Amino acid sequence: MMDVHVDNFSVTGGELVGSMEAFIRSGALASTSYTTVVWETPYSAPLTDVNGLRQILGVLKSAAVVSHTEGLDARIGKDWISIEHSVLMEDVQGLEIVTEGTDTGQLLVEIIDGAGEKTRTKLVKSNRVAANLRSNRWALSLSGLPIGQIVRIKLRLPKSEKQEAATIHFIY
């Protein structure tokens, strides 16, 4: 035996994002004690799941963030809400949406550029992740999107029973 301690962040039913997001948000990557990280992904959520990969990359960018914007406030719920805001994509690495209390389920994000083109991403958080490892911070990487300028952001919590406060931050 190798006689080494192994931290296990795995979550049965945590889908592609659950355990990796919990690991990143735990601050474990800031520790110098990790030389190897094994990310076992479920067969039901292949690494071709662009939404999940954008979410994980967003969490990584958020964890290493140098600066956030002050934030755009909104009330989100089961119906789409639209936030008008113009920002050049060359400056933005990602978005982080902080909800008032939702830390599981789905958050749909639609980004509209100056030409009216839409890019929609579904962020997912499993309720099987332990409550103490969940976060109400929903991150999304914008890297590689064919968008020159964001002019509007639309948000929706499809299974929400009520509206709740949310703040949208741009990750620079």
C-alpha positions in Angstrom: 0.0 0.0 0.0 1.0 3.6 -0.6 -0.2 4.7 2.8 -1.4 8.1 1.7 -4.5 9.9 2.7 -7.0 10.5 -0.1 -9.7 13.1 0.2 -13.0 11.9 -1.3 -15.4 14.6 -2.6 -17.4 12.1 -4.7 -21.1 12.4 -4.6 -23.5 9.7 -5.9 -25.9 11.5 -8.1 -23.8 14.7 -8.1 -23.8 14.7 -11.9 -20.9 16.2 -13.9 -20.5 19.3 -11.8 -21.5 18.4 -8.2 -18.4 17.0 -6.6 -15.9 19.0 -8.6 -17.6 22.3 -7.7 -17.7 21.3 -4.1 -14.0 20.5 -4.2 -13.1 23.8 -5.9 -15.3 25.9 -3.6 -13.9 24.2 -0.5 -10.6 26.0 -1.1 -8.8 22.8 -1.6 -7.0 24.0 -4.7 -5.5 26.9 -2.7 -3.8 24.2 -0.7 -0.3 23.2 -1.8 -0.9 19.6 -0.5 -2.6 18.5 -3.7 -0.3 17.3 -6.5 -2.9 15.2 -8.3 -6.7 15.5 -8.6 -8.8 12.7 -10.1 -12.1 13.8 -11.5 -14.2 10.8 -12.1 -17.2 11.8 -14.3 -20.4 9.8 -14.5 -21.0 7.8 -17.6 -24.4 9.6 -17.9 -22.7 13.0 -18.2 -19.9 12.8 -20.7 -17.1 15.4 -21.0 -18.8 16.6 -24.2 -21.4 18.3 -21.9 -20.5 21.9 -22.8 -22.8 23.4 -20.2 -21.2 21.4 -17.4 -17.7 22.2 -18.6 -18.6 25.9 -18.8 -19.9 25.7 -15.3 -16.7 24.1 -13.9 -14.5 26.5 -15.8 -16.6 29.3 -14.4 -16.1 28.1 -10.9 -12.4 27.8 -11.4 -12.2 31.3 -12.8 -14.4 32.6 -9.9 -12.2 30.9 -7.3 -9.1 32.6 -8.8 -10.8 35.9 -9.6 -8.8 39.0 -9.4 -11.7 41.3 -9.7 -15.5 41.3 -9.9 -17.8 44.1 -10.9 -19.9 45.7 -8.3 -22.9 43.6 -9.5 -26.2 44.0 -11.1 -29.2 43.3 -8.9 -32.3 41.5 -10.1 -35.2 39.4 -8.9 -35.3 36.0 -10.6 -37.9 33.2 -10.6 -39.6 30.7 -12.9 -40.2 33.3 -15.6 -37.4 34.9 -17.7 -36.2 38.2 -16.5 -34.1 40.5 -18.7 -31.3 42.7 -17.6 -30.0 45.4 -20.0 -26.3 45.9 -19.7 -23.5 46.5 -22.2 -20.1 45.1 -21.7 -17.3 44.2 -24.2 -16.5 40.5 -24.1 -12.8 41.1 -24.6 -12.8 42.2 -21.0 -15.0 39.5 -19.4 -13.9 35.9 -18.5 -17.2 34.8 -17.0 -20.3 35.5 -15.0 -21.1 34.6 -11.4 -24.8 34.8 -10.3 -25.3 34.9 -6.6 -28.8 33.8 -5.6 -30.5 34.7 -2.3 -31.1 31.1 -1.3 -31.2 28.7 -4.3 -28.2 26.3 -4.2 -29.7 23.3 -6.1 -31.7 22.8 -9.3 -31.3 24.7 -12.6 -30.4 28.2 -13.5 -30.9 29.1 -17.2 -28.7 31.9 -18.5 -29.2 33.5 -21.9 -26.7 36.1 -23.2 -27.7 38.3 -26.1 -25.1 40.2 -28.2 -25.4 43.4 -30.2 -26.5 41.5 -33.3 -29.4 39.9 -31.4 -27.7 36.4 -31.3 -28.5 34.4 -28.3 -26.4 31.9 -26.3 -28.2 29.8 -23.7 -26.5 27.8 -21.0 -28.1 25.6 -18.3 -26.3 25.6 -15.0 -27.2 22.6 -12.8 -26.6 21.9 -9.1 -27.5 18.5 -7.6 -29.4 18.3 -4.3 -27.3 15.2 -3.6 -24.3 17.3 -2.7 -24.1 17.6 1.1 -25.7 20.9 2.3 -22.4 22.1 3.8 -20.7 21.8 0.4 -23.4 23.6 -1.6 -23.1 27.1 -2.8 -25.6 29.7 -4.0 -22.9 31.1 -6.3 -23.6 30.0 -9.9 -20.5 30.5 -12.2 -20.3 30.4 -16.0 -17.2 30.7 -18.2 -17.7 32.8 -21.3 -14.4 31.7 -22.9 -14.7 30.9 -26.6 -18.2 32.2 -27.1 -18.7 34.0 -30.4 -19.9 37.1 -28.8 -18.3 40.6 -29.2 -20.5 42.5 -26.8 -23.1 41.5 -24.2 -26.1 43.8 -24.4 -28.6 41.8 -22.4 -28.6 38.9 -19.9 -31.7 36.8 -19.3 -32.1 34.6 -16.2 -34.6 32.0 -15.1 -34.9 29.5 -12.2 -37.4 27.1 -13.9 -38.6 25.2 -10.8 -38.7 28.2 -8.4 -41.9 28.8 -6.5 -41.1 32.4 -5.8 -38.9 35.2 -7.0 -35.7 35.8 -5.1 -32.9 38.4 -5.1 -29.9 37.7 -7.2 -26.7 39.6 -8.1 -24.9 39.2 -11.4 -21.1 39.7 -11.3 -18.8 39.9 -14.3 -15.5 38.1 -13.8 -12.5 40.0 -15.2 
